[in-house]
Amino acid sequence: MRLLTVFTAVLVVASAQTATNQFPEGFMFGAATAAYQIEGAWNEDGKGESIQDYYFHNHPELIIGGVTGDVACDSYHRYQEDVQMLKALNADVYRFSISWPRVLPNGDLDVINQAGIDYYNNLINELLANGIQPLVTMYHWDLPQALQYIGGWSNELMAEYFVEYARVLFENYGDRVKWWITFNEPAVFVNGYATESAAPSQPASGIGDYLATHTIVKAHARVWHLYDEQFRAAQNGSVGITLNMDWPAALTNSTEDEEAGERARQFQMGIFAHPIYTQDGDYPAVVRQLVDANSEAEGRPRSRLPTFTQEEIEYIRGSADFFGMNHYATTYVTSGVTGESPSKTRDSAVISSSHERNPWGLRNQLNWVANQYPGYPIIISENGYANAGALNDTDRIEYFTACLGAVLEAINTDGVPVIGYAAWSLMDDLEWNWGFILKYGLYEVDFNSPNRTRTPKESAGFMAELFSSKQLPDQYN
């Protein structure tokens, strides 16, 4: 009960100042999923192979249980059940991702898969018919394998392919979808270009991940400009990006550790956010300085982190309508050099130690984002708690209570412009290399059943009440 106790003490302070535990009018509550983690039907109805399909099929030794997403939660066939689960939660929004190879099997416009187009049309229409707004992620880590054969995100040409894919989405769904996220957690998926233990399993540490970062920032900006110039007037939606961070807190109160915490934030989130959301644009100065210096010391003729032209800096700057933010925990950090050479970890000169789930880390992170990147509304697009599985998931309820108390404080006391919150996850799913052993869902999924039976956990009832009332229920205060 430690989290709940901490939260209660925090809420008392907040209530004294704001006299409310109410979320603002219009605040959006919902739940989140991702295509590869829930859909299954990996090769049905014309869908192409993704890098996740390839990775899970060819590297079972890296996946707990050697499982795959071939069936997962079978949401491709059971999306109507998913929508009814969301309706039972009183959700305002559903954050889901579109599988690029389901729509464009080869990643390019040479083949447009109508069955894939139809699937997402049906899902979107089903959501709207039940009063739920779609919050759509364009890319949640499932690049068409055909595009990985030409280098994937380490190839700057991938931005061209992504823009054309985005155009297909805007043309087919933009009349009904008003919230778009270009990329989910690029700081995580670029690791697939630094290590073999994540798709697409390209171990080019400290080089491939920076090349991918450069392409992703450019691709995001181009899609935002495409929407702004060709679709916004008619469709009147918003385009942002989701960046993740487990709040890096200084291990001690020393100046060195405080500086390490800030370096960790800039290497994790700032490397993507600074070019898009700041007045100056470009990569954070500390990132540029450290990577450039290390590259020179290694005897390289160029920095491992590519450089934007001034024209590109100006084009990328301001290319977002909102800030998507994911948070799960707090990481304690200290100053020091670790990791292989070259690597992003070594460049940052930060050593991470323990993880801790606490509400103040989320509040600090929200304030940091609001201060670093002022003027942008924030959507918490993922926040969740994993356990080994239980319908009586009081630990998850305590976690959500603590985190949502921190969000209330950030809004009501600190003035942080948070406009939405999506819990991860709607249901138990395939948690990447962890397979099916980590359970994040508000609904349990029986992966041993051919029906993939869904059963609400106690946390589903808790969230349904909260989503309806837009306040933390009294019995949990």
C-alpha positions as CSV (number, residue, x, y, z in Angstrom):
1,M,0.0,0.0,0.0
2,R,3.0,2.3,-0.1
3,L,2.1,4.0,-3.4
4,L,-1.5,4.5,-2.2
5,T,-0.2,6.1,1.1
6,V,2.2,8.4,-0.8
7,F,-0.6,9.4,-3.2
8,T,-3.1,10.1,-0.3
9,A,-0.6,12.4,1.3
10,V,0.1,14.1,-2.0
11,L,-3.6,14.6,-2.7
12,V,-4.3,16.2,0.7
13,V,-1.8,18.9,-0.2
14,A,-3.2,19.3,-3.7
15,S,-6.8,19.5,-2.4
16,A,-5.8,22.2,0.1
17,Q,-4.6,24.3,-2.8
18,T,-7.2,23.4,-5.5
19,A,-10.2,22.0,-3.5
20,T,-10.7,19.5,-6.3
21,N,-9.8,16.1,-7.4
22,Q,-11.6,16.7,-10.6
23,F,-10.0,16.5,-14.0
24,P,-10.6,19.4,-16.4
25,E,-13.7,19.6,-18.6
26,G,-13.0,17.9,-21.9
27,F,-10.1,15.8,-20.5
28,M,-9.8,12.6,-22.6
29,F,-9.5,9.2,-20.9
30,G,-8.8,6.0,-22.7
31,A,-6.7,2.9,-23.1
32,A,-3.9,2.0,-25.5
33,T,-2.7,-0.9,-27.6
34,A,-0.4,-1.6,-30.6
35,A,-1.0,-3.5,-33.8
36,Y,1.7,-6.2,-33.5
37,Q,1.0,-6.8,-29.8
38,I,-2.7,-7.5,-30.2
39,E,-3.9,-8.0,-33.8
40,G,-2.5,-11.4,-34.9
41,A,-3.5,-12.4,-38.4
42,W,0.1,-11.8,-39.3
43,N,-0.2,-13.1,-42.9
44,E,-3.9,-12.9,-43.5
45,D,-5.9,-11.0,-46.2
46,G,-2.8,-9.7,-48.0
47,K,-0.8,-8.3,-45.0
48,G,2.9,-8.1,-45.7
49,E,5.7,-9.2,-43.3
50,S,6.9,-6.7,-40.7
51,I,10.3,-6.5,-39.0
52,Q,8.5,-7.8,-35.9
53,D,7.2,-10.9,-37.8
54,Y,10.7,-11.6,-39.1
55,Y,12.4,-11.0,-35.7
56,F,10.0,-13.2,-33.7
57,H,10.1,-16.0,-36.3
58,N,13.8,-16.0,-36.6
59,H,15.0,-15.2,-33.1
60,P,12.8,-17.3,-30.7
61,E,15.9,-17.6,-28.4
62,L,15.5,-13.9,-27.6
63,I,11.8,-14.2,-26.7
64,I,10.6,-15.5,-23.4
65,G,8.7,-18.7,-24.2
66,G,9.7,-18.4,-27.9
67,V,6.3,-17.1,-28.6
68,T,5.2,-14.9,-31.6
69,G,2.5,-12.3,-32.4
70,D,1.1,-14.5,-35.1
71,V,-2.2,-14.7,-33.2
72,A,-1.6,-12.5,-30.1
73,C,-5.0,-11.3,-28.9
74,D,-6.6,-12.1,-32.3
75,S,-7.9,-8.5,-32.4
76,Y,-8.0,-8.6,-36.2
77,H,-11.0,-10.9,-35.8
78,R,-12.2,-9.7,-32.4
79,Y,-12.0,-5.9,-32.7
80,Q,-15.8,-5.5,-32.0
81,E,-15.2,-7.2,-28.6
82,D,-12.3,-4.7,-28.0
83,V,-14.6,-1.8,-28.7
84,Q,-17.2,-3.1,-26.3
85,M,-14.5,-3.4,-23.6
86,L,-13.6,0.2,-24.2
87,K,-17.3,1.2,-24.0
88,A,-17.5,-0.7,-20.7
89,L,-14.6,1.4,-19.5
90,N,-16.4,4.6,-20.4
91,A,-13.4,5.5,-22.6
92,D,-13.4,8.8,-24.5
93,V,-10.5,7.7,-26.8
94,Y,-8.8,4.5,-28.0
95,R,-5.2,4.8,-28.8
96,F,-4.3,2.1,-31.3
97,S,-1.7,1.7,-34.1
98,I,-2.1,1.0,-37.8
99,S,0.1,-1.8,-39.1
100,W,2.0,-0.3,-42.1
101,P,2.5,-3.7,-43.8
102,R,-1.2,-4.5,-43.4
103,V,-2.1,-1.4,-45.5
104,L,1.0,-1.4,-47.7
105,P,2.4,-4.9,-47.8
106,N,5.7,-3.9,-49.5
107,G,5.9,-0.5,-47.7
108,D,5.4,1.4,-50.9
109,L,2.5,2.4,-53.1
110,D,3.0,-0.4,-55.6
111,V,0.5,-2.5,-53.6
112,I,-2.3,-1.0,-51.6
113,N,-4.1,-3.7,-49.6
114,Q,-7.8,-3.0,-49.6
115,A,-8.5,-5.6,-46.9
116,G,-6.1,-3.8,-44.6
117,I,-7.7,-0.4,-45.4
118,D,-11.1,-2.0,-44.7
119,Y,-10.0,-3.4,-41.4
120,Y,-9.1,0.0,-39.9
121,N,-12.2,1.6,-41.5
122,N,-14.3,-0.9,-39.7
123,L,-12.5,-0.4,-36.4
124,I,-12.7,3.4,-36.7
125,N,-16.4,3.3,-37.6
126,E,-17.1,0.9,-34.7
127,L,-15.4,3.2,-32.3
128,L,-17.3,6.2,-33.4
129,A,-20.6,4.4,-33.3
130,N,-19.9,3.7,-29.7
131,G,-18.9,7.3,-28.9
132,I,-15.1,6.7,-28.7
133,Q,-12.6,8.9,-30.6
134,P,-9.7,7.2,-32.4
135,L,-6.2,8.3,-31.4
136,V,-4.1,6.7,-34.1
137,T,-0.4,5.9,-34.0
138,M,1.1,5.6,-37.5
139,Y,4.2,3.7,-36.5
140,H,4.4,1.4,-33.4
141,W,7.5,-0.5,-34.4
142,D,6.3,-2.7,-37.2
143,L,8.2,-1.5,-40.3
144,P,7.5,-3.5,-43.5
145,Q,10.3,-6.0,-43.8
146,A,10.6,-5.1,-47.5
147,L,11.8,-1.7,-46.4
148,Q,14.3,-3.1,-43.9
149,Y,16.1,-4.8,-46.8
150,I,17.0,-1.3,-48.0
151,G,18.3,-0.2,-44.6
152,G,15.1,0.6,-42.7
153,W,15.3,3.8,-40.5
154,S,19.0,4.1,-40.9
155,N,18.4,5.0,-44.5
156,E,17.2,8.7,-44.9
157,L,15.1,7.7,-47.9
158,M,12.7,6.0,-45.4
159,A,11.3,9.5,-44.7
160,E,10.0,9.5,-48.3
161,Y,8.3,6.1,-47.8
162,F,6.8,7.2,-44.5
163,V,5.3,10.4,-46.0
164,E,3.5,8.4,-48.7
165,Y,2.2,5.9,-46.1
166,A,0.9,8.8,-44.0
167,R,-0.8,10.3,-47.1
168,V,-2.7,7.0,-47.5
169,L,-3.8,7.2,-43.9
170,F,-4.9,10.8,-44.1
171,E,-6.8,10.1,-47.4
172,N,-8.6,7.1,-46.0
173,Y,-9.2,7.9,-42.4
174,G,-8.6,11.6,-41.9
175,D,-12.2,12.5,-42.3
176,R,-12.9,10.7,-39.0
177,V,-9.5,10.6,-37.2
178,K,-8.7,13.8,-35.5
179,W,-5.7,12.8,-33.4
180,W,-2.6,11.4,-35.1
181,I,0.7,10.2,-33.5
182,T,3.5,9.8,-36.1
183,F,5.9,7.6,-34.0
184,N,5.7,5.8,-30.7
185,E,8.8,5.9,-28.5
186,P,11.6,6.3,-31.1
187,A,14.1,6.3,-28.3
188,V,13.2,2.6,-27.8
189,F,12.8,1.3,-31.4
190,V,16.1,2.9,-32.6
191,N,17.7,0.3,-30.3
192,G,17.0,-2.2,-33.1
193,Y,19.8,-0.5,-35.0
194,A,22.2,-0.8,-32.0
195,T,21.6,-4.3,-30.8
196,E,20.6,-7.7,-31.9
197,S,18.0,-8.0,-29.1
198,A,15.3,-5.9,-30.8
199,A,13.9,-5.7,-34.3
200,P,15.4,-5.3,-36.9
201,S,18.4,-6.7,-34.9
202,Q,21.1,-4.6,-36.5
203,P,24.1,-4.3,-34.0
204,A,25.5,-0.9,-35.1
205,S,25.7,0.6,-31.7
206,G,26.3,4.3,-31.5
207,I,26.0,4.7,-35.2
208,G,22.9,3.0,-36.6
209,D,20.7,4.3,-33.8
210,Y,21.8,7.9,-34.4
211,L,21.2,7.5,-38.2
212,A,17.7,6.2,-37.4
213,T,17.1,9.1,-35.0
214,H,18.0,11.6,-37.7
215,T,15.6,9.9,-40.3
216,I,12.8,9.7,-37.8
217,V,12.9,13.4,-36.8
218,K,12.9,14.4,-40.5
219,A,10.1,11.9,-41.3
220,H,7.9,13.3,-38.5
221,A,8.4,16.9,-39.6
222,R,7.6,16.0,-43.2
223,V,4.3,14.2,-42.2
224,W,3.3,17.2,-40.0
225,H,3.9,19.6,-42.9
226,L,2.0,17.3,-45.3
227,Y,-1.0,17.4,-43.0
228,D,-0.7,21.1,-42.3
229,E,-0.5,22.0,-46.0
230,Q,-2.8,19.5,-47.6
231,F,-5.2,18.1,-45.1
232,R,-5.7,20.3,-42.0
233,A,-8.1,22.8,-43.6
234,A,-10.6,20.0,-44.5
235,Q,-9.9,17.5,-41.7
236,N,-9.2,19.9,-38.8
237,G,-7.1,17.4,-36.8
238,S,-3.9,17.4,-34.8
239,V,-0.5,15.7,-35.4
240,G,2.1,15.0,-32.7
241,I,4.7,12.4,-31.7
242,T,5.0,10.2,-28.6
243,L,8.2,10.3,-26.7
244,N,9.0,8.2,-23.7
245,M,11.0,8.6,-20.6
246,D,11.3,6.9,-17.2
247,W,12.1,10.0,-15.2
248,P,15.9,10.1,-14.6
249,A,16.4,11.3,-11.0
250,A,19.8,12.1,-9.6
251,L,21.0,9.3,-7.3
252,T,22.5,11.8,-4.9
253,N,22.1,15.6,-4.5
254,S,25.6,16.2,-5.9
255,T,26.0,18.6,-8.8
256,E,27.5,15.8,-10.9
257,D,24.5,13.5,-10.4
258,E,22.1,16.4,-11.1
259,E,23.9,17.1,-14.3
260,A,23.8,13.4,-15.2
261,G,20.0,13.4,-14.7
262,E,19.7,16.3,-17.2
263,R,22.1,14.7,-19.7
264,A,20.0,11.5,-19.4
265,R,16.8,13.5,-20.2
266,Q,18.4,15.1,-23.2
267,F,19.8,11.9,-24.6
268,Q,16.5,10.0,-24.1
269,M,13.8,12.5,-24.9
270,G,15.5,15.8,-25.8
271,I,17.3,14.3,-28.8
272,F,13.9,13.9,-30.5
273,A,11.9,16.7,-28.7
274,H,14.5,19.6,-29.0
275,P,14.5,19.7,-32.8
276,I,10.7,19.7,-32.9
277,Y,9.4,21.6,-29.8
278,T,12.0,24.3,-29.0
279,Q,12.5,27.8,-30.4
280,D,16.1,27.0,-31.2
281,G,15.5,23.7,-32.9
282,D,18.3,21.2,-33.6
283,Y,19.7,18.6,-31.3
284,P,20.3,19.5,-27.6
285,A,23.7,21.2,-27.3
286,V,25.0,18.7,-24.7
287,V,24.1,15.8,-27.1
288,R,25.8,17.5,-30.0
289,Q,28.9,18.3,-28.0
290,L,29.4,14.9,-26.4
291,V,28.8,12.8,-29.6
292,D,31.0,15.1,-31.7
293,A,33.8,15.0,-29.2
294,N,33.7,11.2,-28.8
295,S,33.5,10.7,-32.5
296,E,36.6,12.9,-33.0
297,A,38.5,11.1,-30.2
298,E,37.7,7.8,-32.0
299,G,39.5,9.1,-35.1
300,R,36.4,9.4,-37.2
301,P,36.2,12.0,-40.0
302,R,32.6,12.9,-39.1
303,S,30.3,12.8,-36.1
304,R,28.3,9.6,-35.6
305,L,25.3,11.9,-35.1
306,P,24.4,13.5,-38.4
307,T,23.9,17.2,-38.7
308,F,20.8,19.2,-39.8
309,T,21.2,22.0,-42.3
310,Q,19.9,25.4,-41.2
311,E,17.0,25.0,-43.6
312,E,16.2,21.6,-42.0
313,I,16.3,23.0,-38.5
314,E,13.8,25.7,-39.5
315,Y,11.6,23.2,-41.3
316,I,11.5,20.8,-38.3
317,R,11.1,23.4,-35.6
318,G,7.4,23.7,-34.5
319,S,6.2,20.7,-36.4
320,A,3.8,19.4,-33.9
321,D,0.3,20.2,-32.5
322,F,0.7,18.4,-29.2
323,F,3.3,16.4,-27.2
324,G,2.6,12.7,-26.6
325,M,4.4,11.4,-23.5
326,N,4.8,7.9,-22.1
327,H,5.9,7.2,-18.5
328,Y,6.2,4.1,-16.4
329,A,8.7,4.6,-13.6
330,T,11.7,6.6,-12.2
331,T,15.3,5.6,-12.9
332,Y,18.1,6.8,-10.6
333,V,21.2,7.9,-12.4
334,T,24.7,9.0,-11.6
335,S,27.6,10.5,-13.5
336,G,30.0,8.0,-15.1
337,V,31.1,6.2,-18.3
338,T,29.7,2.8,-19.1
339,G,28.6,0.8,-22.1
340,E,30.3,-0.4,-25.2
341,S,32.3,2.0,-27.5
342,P,30.7,3.5,-29.4
343,S,27.3,3.7,-27.9
344,K,24.6,6.2,-26.9
345,T,25.0,5.1,-23.3
346,R,28.7,5.8,-23.3
347,D,28.2,9.1,-25.1
348,S,25.7,10.3,-22.4
349,A,28.2,9.6,-19.5
350,V,25.3,8.4,-17.4
351,I,25.1,5.2,-15.3
352,S,21.5,4.1,-14.5
353,S,20.8,2.1,-11.4
354,S,17.5,1.2,-9.8
355,H,14.0,1.6,-11.1
356,E,11.1,2.7,-8.8
357,R,7.4,3.3,-9.4
358,N,6.4,6.5,-7.8
359,P,4.0,9.4,-8.5
360,W,6.5,12.2,-8.0
361,G,8.6,11.0,-11.0
362,L,5.6,11.4,-13.3
363,R,4.8,14.9,-11.9
364,N,8.5,15.9,-12.3
365,Q,8.5,14.6,-15.8
366,L,5.3,16.5,-16.8
367,N,6.8,19.7,-15.3
368,W,10.1,19.2,-17.1
369,V,8.3,18.7,-20.5
370,A,6.1,21.7,-19.9
371,N,9.1,23.9,-19.0
372,Q,11.4,22.6,-21.8
373,Y,8.7,22.7,-24.5
374,P,6.2,25.4,-23.5
375,G,3.0,26.0,-25.4
376,Y,2.1,22.4,-26.3
377,P,-0.7,20.4,-24.8
378,I,0.4,17.1,-23.4
379,I,-1.3,13.7,-23.9
380,I,-0.1,10.9,-21.7
381,S,-0.3,8.2,-24.3
382,E,0.9,5.4,-22.2
383,N,1.1,4.8,-18.4
384,G,0.8,1.3,-16.9
385,Y,1.8,-1.4,-14.5
386,A,2.9,-4.9,-15.2
387,N,2.4,-7.9,-12.9
388,A,2.4,-11.7,-13.3
389,G,-1.4,-11.7,-13.7
390,A,-4.4,-11.6,-11.4
391,L,-8.0,-10.5,-11.7
392,N,-7.8,-9.0,-8.3
393,D,-5.1,-6.5,-9.3
394,T,-5.1,-4.1,-6.4
395,D,-1.4,-3.3,-7.1
396,R,-2.4,-1.9,-10.5
397,I,-5.2,0.1,-8.9
398,E,-2.7,1.6,-6.4
399,Y,-0.4,2.5,-9.3
400,F,-3.0,4.2,-11.4
401,T,-4.3,6.0,-8.3
402,A,-0.9,7.3,-7.5
403,C,-0.1,8.3,-11.1
404,L,-3.4,10.0,-11.7
405,G,-3.0,11.9,-8.4
406,A,0.3,13.1,-9.7
407,V,-1.3,14.1,-13.0
408,L,-4.0,16.1,-11.1
409,E,-1.3,17.9,-9.1
410,A,0.6,18.7,-12.3
411,I,-2.6,20.1,-13.8
412,N,-4.3,21.8,-10.8
413,T,-1.3,22.9,-8.8
414,D,1.5,23.3,-11.4
415,G,-0.5,24.4,-14.4
416,V,0.8,21.8,-16.7
417,P,-1.5,21.6,-19.8
418,V,-2.3,17.8,-19.8
419,I,-5.3,17.1,-21.9
420,G,-5.5,13.3,-22.1
421,Y,-4.5,10.0,-20.6
422,A,-4.4,6.6,-22.1
423,A,-3.7,3.6,-19.8
424,W,-1.4,0.8,-21.0
425,S,-3.0,-1.5,-21.8
426,L,-6.6,-2.2,-22.7
427,M,-5.8,-5.9,-22.4
428,D,-2.9,-8.3,-21.7
429,D,-0.9,-8.6,-24.9
430,L,2.5,-9.6,-26.4
431,E,5.0,-7.6,-24.5
432,W,7.8,-7.8,-27.0
433,N,10.8,-9.9,-25.8
434,W,8.9,-10.6,-22.5
435,G,6.4,-12.6,-24.5
436,F,3.1,-13.1,-22.6
437,I,4.5,-13.2,-19.1
438,L,4.2,-9.5,-18.3
439,K,0.5,-8.5,-17.8
440,Y,-0.4,-4.9,-18.3
441,G,-4.0,-5.3,-19.2
442,L,-7.2,-3.9,-17.7
443,Y,-8.7,-7.0,-19.2
444,E,-7.1,-10.5,-18.8
445,V,-6.6,-12.4,-22.1
446,D,-6.5,-16.3,-22.0
447,F,-3.8,-17.0,-24.5
448,N,-4.4,-20.7,-24.1
449,S,-7.9,-20.4,-25.4
450,P,-8.7,-20.4,-29.1
451,N,-11.2,-17.7,-28.4
452,R,-8.6,-15.5,-26.6
453,T,-11.3,-15.0,-23.9
454,R,-11.2,-11.5,-22.3
455,T,-12.1,-11.0,-18.7
456,P,-12.3,-7.7,-16.8
457,K,-9.9,-7.2,-13.9
458,E,-10.8,-5.2,-10.8
459,S,-8.7,-2.3,-12.4
460,A,-11.2,-2.2,-15.3
461,G,-14.0,-1.4,-12.8
462,F,-11.8,1.2,-11.1
463,M,-10.9,2.9,-14.4
464,A,-14.5,2.8,-15.7
465,E,-15.7,4.8,-12.6
466,L,-12.8,7.2,-13.0
467,F,-13.3,7.7,-16.7
468,S,-17.0,8.4,-16.2
469,S,-16.7,10.8,-13.3
470,K,-13.4,12.4,-14.4
471,Q,-12.3,12.3,-10.8
472,L,-10.6,9.9,-8.4
473,P,-13.4,7.9,-6.7
474,D,-13.8,8.7,-3.1
475,Q,-13.3,5.2,-1.8
476,Y,-9.7,5.3,-3.2
477,N,-8.8,8.6,-1.5
